[in-house]
Amino acid sequence: MNRTLVRTLFAGVLVTMATASLCAFSRTPVASADLSQARDGKYHNVVPRQAPGFTKMLAIAWRVLTRKPDTTVPRGPVPVQPLTAAALADAPDASLFRLGHSTLLLKLRGELWLTDPVFSERASPFQWMGPKRFHESPIGIDELPPIKGVILSHDHYDHLDHAAIMKLAPKVDVFITPLGVGDRLVDWGVDPAKVRQLDWWQETSVAGVRLVAAPAQHFSGRGLTDGDRTLWASWVILADGLRLFFSGDTGYHADFATIGERFGPFDVTLLETGAYDEQWPDVHMQPEQTLQAHRDLRGRWLMPVHNGTFDLAMHAWDEPFDRIEALAAAGGIALATPAMGERLSLRQPHAGQRWWRELQPAAAEVPPQAAAEARL
């Protein structure tokens, strides 16, 4: 397909999706309009988000299309340690494997859990254009053993992958979602008996694992008429004395301290560190805010996620790792950066190798066309 046409179509998608996410209307009201975060048919943040408006969104889309630096895509292959079902069976309890972006595979009480499973090649409504993966998943869905539960944070395409959900559904016991996100799964054909939907501060237990939906500062939507019609959430995960926090997508907010007071201290915080920009300051955290959130949560080890897999912002693909590493070192914070597929013990984490620094071949080693295609 002609590259100019692809860019034009992609620009249209960017504008459409951005407008959908920021729109102030919805044809279908939320299911529970009496909830504190639901009114006028939409969910809301505790502190109102600064909606940039249509003109600014057009400017952002144009900037993304015309001023993207080459550094937003790695110049070499991202290292991946392949996983097998046998390796997962042999792994000790309280293990974590990073599969990419915000997709984490946890082994808790002898069973497997997935967060925000995205296995498709592109984080997009279309698999012929949009942000393309930098690397394959360490393990495919077909190779995965039965999954006790899937934990979903919100409905954006880089966190809720329709193809992955449908392929996973037969081998998953339960899907834990914020309000409204579970309705999407049911609409797609997932058995309603497998879906549990929670409001902020509500909780449920599955096979001895306690899960609490906690506040986040973000937004939702997958089309033109569903902006903020589903809730977004972070998650507290408690199992056999182990305390984990998974942020999903979020800007920095005051409730991090409340979560830390109620459920901390956390053994490991799994906090978004990537896809940030000054143009969208209250829906994604700068690394300095990630570090402060970790402190508010009273975390012991910090593991940065939401990075290393997709090109979703203007910063260099490896900048989030470098910035959070420097900040953690200066602040005396224990930082874990396992490679994709590498096992991390959640009870005794290790720092991991600074694997992203190995991807530094000369620019001439990657043809410009190949780098451009990784973004389209």
Secondary structure, DSSP 8 states (H G I E B T S, - for coil): --HHHHHHHHHHHHHHHHHHHH-S-BSS--S-TTSTTEETTEE--SS-----HHHHHHHHHHHHHHS--GGGS-SS---B----HHHHHHS-SSEEEEEETTEEEEEETTEEEEES---SSBSSS-SSSS-B-SS--SS-TTT---EEEEE----STTT--HHHHHHHGGGEEEEEEETTHHHHHHHHT--GGGEEEE-TT-EEEETTEEEEEE-------SSTTBTT-S---EEEEEETTEEEEE--S----THHHHHHHHH--EEEEEEE-SS--TTSTTTS--HHHHHHHHHHTTEEEEEEES-SS---SSS-TTHHHHHHHHHHHHHT-EE----BT-EEESSS------GGGG----GGGS-HHHHHHHH-
